[in-house]
Amino acid sequence: MYSLKPSPYQVMQNLAQRHRKIRRRLKLSQEEMAERSGVSLGSLKRFENSGKISLESLLKLIHLLGRLEDFDHVLSESENSDDIKKLFSK
């Protein structure tokens, strides 16, 4: 399937890359980030390598970076919900 929009896999990979870049810019090791956020080191490593992480752990990491408000727009009510309804109608 071809699409101009990113796939869930691509979004996961992009989030992981951006997170790693921010963490490194702040000069935080994975160990320090895991300890300070309350996310296991294994989860953090898996996230940065594969993009896979639980929502709770992702939110903890984002909170530590002071970017939790970035999620305010996720799943917010669309101005034109008719477009969404069309996706689910036959």
C-alpha positions as CSV (number, residue, x, y, z in Angstrom):
1,M,0.0,0.0,0.0
2,Y,1.4,3.4,-1.0
3,S,0.6,6.5,1.0
4,L,2.0,10.0,1.3
5,K,1.4,9.8,5.0
6,P,3.9,8.1,7.3
7,S,3.2,4.6,8.5
8,P,2.9,3.7,12.2
9,Y,6.4,2.1,11.8
10,Q,7.8,5.3,10.4
11,V,6.3,7.4,13.2
12,M,7.8,5.0,15.8
13,Q,11.2,5.3,14.2
14,N,11.1,9.1,13.9
15,L,10.0,9.4,17.5
16,A,12.9,7.2,18.7
17,Q,15.4,9.1,16.6
18,R,14.2,12.5,17.8
19,H,14.2,11.3,21.4
20,R,17.8,9.9,21.1
21,K,19.0,13.2,19.6
22,I,17.4,15.3,22.4
23,R,18.8,12.9,25.1
24,R,22.3,13.2,23.6
25,R,22.1,17.0,23.2
26,L,21.2,17.2,26.9
27,K,24.3,14.9,27.6
28,L,22.2,12.3,29.4
29,S,23.3,8.7,29.3
30,Q,20.7,6.0,28.7
31,E,21.3,4.9,32.3
32,E,20.7,8.3,33.7
33,M,17.6,8.9,31.6
34,A,16.2,5.6,32.7
35,E,16.8,6.2,36.3
36,R,15.5,9.7,36.4
37,S,12.3,8.9,34.4
38,G,11.4,5.6,36.1
39,V,11.6,3.7,32.8
40,S,13.7,0.5,32.8
41,L,17.0,0.7,31.0
42,G,15.9,-2.2,28.8
43,S,12.7,-0.3,27.7
44,L,14.7,2.8,26.9
45,K,17.2,0.9,24.9
46,R,14.5,-1.0,23.0
47,F,12.7,2.3,22.3
48,E,15.8,4.0,20.9
49,N,16.7,1.0,18.8
50,S,13.3,-0.1,17.5
51,G,10.8,2.6,18.4
52,K,8.8,0.1,20.5
53,I,7.7,1.3,23.9
54,S,4.6,1.4,26.1
55,L,2.6,4.5,26.2
56,E,3.2,4.9,29.9
57,S,7.0,4.7,29.5
58,L,6.9,7.1,26.5
59,L,5.0,9.6,28.5
60,K,7.5,9.3,31.4
61,L,10.4,10.0,29.1
62,I,8.7,12.9,27.4
63,H,7.8,14.3,30.8
64,L,11.4,14.2,31.9
65,L,12.3,16.2,28.8
66,G,9.7,18.8,29.6
67,R,7.7,18.1,26.5
68,L,4.5,16.4,27.8
69,E,2.4,19.3,26.5
70,D,3.3,18.1,22.9
71,F,0.7,15.4,23.4
72,D,-2.1,17.9,24.0
73,H,-3.0,17.7,20.3
74,V,-3.0,13.9,20.0
75,L,-6.5,12.6,19.4
76,S,-8.0,16.1,19.8
77,E,-11.4,16.6,18.3
78,S,-11.0,17.3,14.6
79,E,-12.5,20.5,13.2
80,N,-14.0,18.4,10.4
81,S,-15.1,15.1,11.8
82,D,-17.0,14.3,8.6
83,D,-13.7,13.3,7.0
84,I,-13.1,10.7,9.8
85,K,-16.7,9.4,9.5
86,K,-16.1,8.8,5.7
87,L,-13.2,6.4,6.6
88,F,-15.6,4.1,8.5
89,S,-18.6,4.2,6.3
90,K,-19.2,1.7,3.5
